[in-house]
Amino acid sequence: MKKQLRPSHKNHQPIHSRSYILRLWCAGEPAAADWHASLEDPSTRERFGFSSLEQLFAFLMETSEGYHEEEGR
């Protein structure tokens, strides 16, 4: 999942960041701590759902690695 970088309004340089609305909730018994999460891109309203925090973290790592590849790092 790669998205185009948009120029900033001030200096027309690419923006090297992403913004998401994060929602976290615990499903089931509190002692089990079965956490779920969703991310929403506020500019596109695209949503991503995760049935564990590990899946959320993997998504964020993969997304950030995509930016490094685009920058030539």
C-alpha positions as CSV (number, residue, x, y, z in Angstrom):
1,M,0.0,0.0,0.0
2,K,1.8,3.1,-1.2
3,K,0.3,6.5,-1.5
4,Q,1.6,9.5,-3.4
5,L,3.3,12.1,-1.3
6,R,1.5,15.5,-1.3
7,P,3.4,18.8,-1.4
8,S,3.1,20.9,1.7
9,H,1.4,24.2,1.5
10,K,4.3,26.2,2.8
11,N,7.4,25.1,0.9
12,H,6.1,22.6,-1.7
13,Q,8.4,19.9,-0.3
14,P,6.9,16.3,0.0
15,I,5.3,15.5,3.3
16,H,7.0,12.5,4.9
17,S,4.3,11.7,7.4
18,R,0.9,10.1,7.7
19,S,-2.0,10.8,10.0
20,Y,-4.5,8.3,11.3
21,I,-7.3,8.3,13.8
22,L,-6.5,5.4,16.1
23,R,-9.3,3.5,17.9
24,L,-8.5,0.8,20.4
25,W,-10.9,-1.5,22.3
26,C,-10.7,-4.6,24.4
27,A,-13.0,-7.5,23.4
28,G,-14.1,-10.1,25.8
29,E,-13.0,-10.3,29.4
30,P,-10.6,-7.6,30.7
31,A,-8.3,-10.3,32.1
32,A,-7.8,-11.7,28.7
33,A,-6.8,-8.3,27.2
34,D,-7.8,-9.2,23.7
35,W,-7.2,-5.8,22.1
36,H,-8.4,-4.7,18.7
37,A,-7.7,-1.6,16.7
38,S,-8.6,0.4,13.7
39,L,-6.9,3.2,11.8
40,E,-8.7,5.7,9.7
41,D,-7.0,8.1,7.3
42,P,-8.9,11.4,7.9
43,S,-8.2,12.7,4.4
44,T,-9.6,9.7,2.5
45,R,-11.8,8.0,5.2
46,E,-10.0,4.7,4.4
47,R,-10.1,2.3,7.3
48,F,-7.9,-0.5,8.3
49,G,-9.0,-3.1,11.0
50,F,-6.7,-5.2,13.2
51,S,-7.7,-8.1,15.5
52,S,-4.5,-7.7,17.5
53,L,-2.0,-5.1,18.5
54,E,0.7,-7.2,16.7
55,Q,-1.1,-6.8,13.4
56,L,-1.4,-3.0,14.0
57,F,2.3,-2.7,14.7
58,A,3.2,-4.9,11.7
59,F,1.1,-2.6,9.5
60,L,2.7,0.5,10.9
61,M,6.2,-0.9,10.4
62,E,5.4,-2.0,6.8
63,T,4.0,1.5,6.1
64,S,7.0,3.3,7.4
65,E,9.4,1.0,5.5
66,G,7.5,2.0,2.3
67,Y,8.4,5.7,3.0
68,H,12.1,4.8,3.5
69,E,12.1,2.9,0.2
70,E,10.5,5.9,-1.6
71,E,13.2,8.2,-0.1
72,G,16.0,5.9,-1.3
73,R,17.2,5.0,2.2
